[in-house]
Amino acid sequence: MARTSVHNHVLIVEFSAWERLFTQRRRIVVPLTAARQVQAEPDALAAIRGMRIAGAEVFGVLKAGYWGLGTNARQLVCVRRGHPAVRITLAPGFAARFDEILVSAPTAVSHTLVAVRT
């Protein structure tokens, strides 16, 4: 599972070696000022919107890559079954390849992000 942390109003997501293959990134650093909306998602797999654009899916277990085909928002996704997730909707123009980040994160990180943004 990707490691998520919040330091000095910056969200840092670091991907494991296998996740890097599908997300095409080692890490993401998002200043919370670039987040339009942050919300905790209790069911990470159900929170994904649209169809897979690129990445990997083990049906009902995990998803990693880019989703959003057929929707207005592209998502960078890295989630696992049984783990809560955090959805970060980014300000327009912050990231060229995606509009949202959906990543499995410990409940404490999710609540911290939601509290900081509200």
Secondary structure, DSSP 8 states (H G I E B T S, - for coil): --EEEEETTEEEEE--HHHHHHH--SEEEEEGGGEEEEEEESSTGGG--SEEEEEEEETTTEEEEEEEETSS--EEEEEETTS-EEEEEE-TTS-SS-SEEEEE--HHHHHHHHHHH-
